[in-house]
Amino acid sequence: QVQLVNSGGGVVQAGGSLRLSCRASGRTFATYTMAWFRQAPGKEREFVAGFKLDGGKAYYADSVKGRSAVSGDSAENTWYLQMNSLKPEDTAVYYCATGINYSGRLSDTREYEYWGQGTQVTVSS
């Protein structure tokens, strides 16, 4: 089992920045992929960013490309999503997720077995 704990959300004005954190524990050595998703009220969960934990390139949704960056501290099993130039449409609950297999679909929720509890990001206009 792997446990993920999200943190770092909050209320920020449009144009501001936030850094979300995801701390992993448990059988983290078995994980292969890491991603961030978000879900706004009344909408489906959508992909934000993802990458393979063996050092692969990170991929971003078009909606956040150029404004977001993923990073991590493997020694601490903690991963980050830095978001800049935030917009009201970025308002959502943000989740980190990790998977133990990889089928080539980083943007698919079915790629991931373990999920954090989510952290709310609210961007005011």
N, C-alpha and C positions, 0 to 999 in steps of 0.2 A: 504494500500500500504506500501511496504517496499523499502527503498532506500539503496543501497550498494555502497560504494566508495572504490575502490582498490588503494593502493599505495605501494611504497617500491621497485619497480623493478629497474633495472639498468644493467650496464655492469660489469661483474666480470670475473676474470680469473678462469680457471679450478682449482678446489680444494678450491675455496673460498666459502663464505657464504653470504646469504641474508635473511632478514626477511621481508616478505610481510604482509601488513596490510589490513584489511577489516573492515570499520566502517559502522555500520548499524544504520538506523534511521527510524522513522515512526512506524508502528504497529508491532514492534519487539516482543511484547508479544505473538503474534499469530504464531510465527515461531517455528518449531520443529526440523529442521535439518539444518546443515551447512556443506558446502563442498568447496573444492578447485579443480578446473579443469585447464587444460592447452591446448593450441592449437598451434601447430607449423605450419608453412606455408605449405599448401598443404595436411595437415592431419586433421583428425577429432578431435573434442574436446575430451580429455581423462581425466578420473578421476585421481586425485592425492591423496586426503585424504578427509575423511568425518566422521561426528559423529552426534549423537543426542544431542540436546541442554539441555536435562535433565540430563546430566552427563554420558552419555553412552561412551563406549569404542570408541576410534578413529580407523578407518581403513585406511590403506595406500595401494596404488598401489605397486606392486612388484618392479617397477622401481625406487621408491623413499624410500622404506622401509629401515629403519636403517640410513637414511640420512636426514630425515625430521621429523618435529614434529609440531602438531597443539596446540595452546593454545588460551586463551581468557581472556578478562576482561569484565565480564557480566555487571558490573556497568557502564562501558563506552561503552557497546555494540560494542566492538572492538575485532576482532579475528585475529590471526596471523598464518602464516605458516613460520616456520624456516626451511631453507634448507641449508645443509652443504655438503661439498665435491662435489660441483657442477661440472657437466660434460657438455661438449658442447651439448650433446643430451638433456639437460634440457632446452635449448633455446626454448622459446615459449612465448605466451601471457598467463598470468595466471589470472584466474577469480575466485572470490568467488561467492557462490550461497547459497540461503537459501530457505527452503520450509515450507509450512504450514501443510502439511500432510506427512505421512510416510507409504510407502508401502513395506518397507524392501529392497529397492534397492538403497543404498546410492551411488553407482557408476553409476547410470543411470541419464543422464541429465534431463530426464522427471520427476524426483523426485522434481525438484526445479522450483519455480515460479519466483524467483527474482535473478537477476544477477548483479554483478558489471560491470564496464566498461572495466575492464582488465588492467593489467600492464605488460609491456614488460620486460622479463628477457633474457639477452644475455650473454652466457658463452663463452669466447674466449679460444682457445686452446694454 
